[in-house]
């Protein structure tokens, strides 16, 4: 008789999943770096919104005078890279 080997998978408990997974919605209000499909440069800005359609960034540079800051919408299908801006901690005033 031949033995049938069945792979054993360990399923993570809910608390383990929550601790190990970074979710972009948790970064709202933080500075992030975004690279989108078709763009050659990194875009830095404040993450303003995250939805099932995509993300909205606000320019890192304030508008001059009465000019509003410009929002940038990027659909999820074009997002290639999104992470917290590690330089934000170094630039924070003391």
C-alpha positions as CSV (number, residue, x, y, z in Angstrom):
1,X,0.0,0.0,0.0
2,X,1.3,3.4,-0.9
3,X,1.2,6.3,1.5
4,X,-0.4,9.5,0.4
5,X,1.4,12.6,1.7
6,X,-0.7,15.6,2.3
7,X,0.9,18.9,2.8
8,X,0.1,20.5,6.1
9,X,-0.5,24.2,6.1
10,X,-0.3,26.4,9.2
11,X,-3.0,29.0,9.1
12,X,-2.3,32.2,10.9
13,X,-4.6,33.3,13.6
14,X,-6.3,36.6,13.2
15,X,-4.0,38.3,15.7
16,X,-0.9,37.1,13.9
17,X,-2.2,38.4,10.6
18,X,-2.9,41.9,12.0
19,X,0.6,42.2,13.5
20,X,2.5,41.2,10.4
21,X,0.5,43.0,7.6
22,X,1.0,46.7,6.8
23,X,-2.1,48.2,5.3
24,X,-1.9,51.5,3.4
25,X,-5.1,52.7,5.0
26,X,-3.1,52.8,8.3
27,X,-0.8,55.3,6.7
28,X,-3.4,58.1,6.0
29,X,-1.9,61.4,7.1
30,X,1.7,60.0,6.8
31,X,4.3,60.9,4.1
32,X,4.7,58.1,1.5
33,X,6.6,57.3,-1.6
34,X,4.7,56.2,-4.7
35,X,5.9,54.9,-8.0
36,X,3.1,54.3,-10.6
37,X,3.2,52.5,-13.9
38,X,4.6,54.8,-16.7
39,X,6.4,57.1,-14.2
40,X,10.2,57.2,-14.0
41,X,10.4,59.0,-10.7
42,X,9.3,58.6,-7.1
43,X,6.5,60.8,-5.9
44,X,6.5,61.9,-2.3
45,X,3.5,63.2,-0.6
46,X,0.9,62.9,2.2
47,X,-1.4,59.9,1.8
48,X,-4.9,61.5,1.9
49,X,-7.2,58.6,1.0
50,X,-7.2,54.9,0.3
51,X,-10.2,53.2,-1.3
52,X,-10.9,50.1,-3.4
53,X,-10.3,52.2,-6.5
54,X,-6.9,53.6,-5.6
55,X,-4.9,56.1,-3.5
56,X,-4.9,59.9,-3.3
57,X,-1.7,61.8,-2.5
58,X,-1.3,65.4,-1.6
59,X,1.8,67.2,-2.8
60,X,4.6,67.3,-0.2
61,X,5.2,71.0,-1.0
62,X,2.6,73.5,0.2
63,X,1.0,75.7,-2.3
64,X,2.2,79.3,-2.3
65,X,-0.1,81.8,-0.7
66,X,-3.7,81.0,-1.4
67,X,-3.0,78.1,-3.8
68,X,-4.4,74.8,-2.6
69,X,-2.2,71.7,-2.4
70,X,-2.7,69.5,-5.5
71,X,-4.3,66.0,-5.0
72,X,-3.0,63.2,-7.2
73,X,-5.3,60.1,-7.7
74,X,-3.5,56.9,-8.7
75,X,-5.7,53.8,-9.5
76,X,-4.5,50.5,-7.9
77,X,-3.9,49.0,-11.4
78,X,-1.1,51.5,-11.9
79,X,0.5,51.4,-8.4
80,X,3.9,49.7,-8.7
81,X,5.4,50.7,-5.3
82,X,4.0,52.4,-2.2
83,X,5.8,52.7,1.1
84,X,6.2,55.0,4.1
85,X,8.7,57.7,3.6
86,X,11.6,56.8,5.9
87,X,13.1,60.3,5.5
88,X,10.0,61.9,7.2
89,X,11.4,61.0,10.6
90,X,14.7,62.7,9.9
91,X,13.0,65.8,8.6
92,X,10.7,66.2,11.6
93,X,11.4,69.4,13.7
94,X,12.9,68.8,17.1
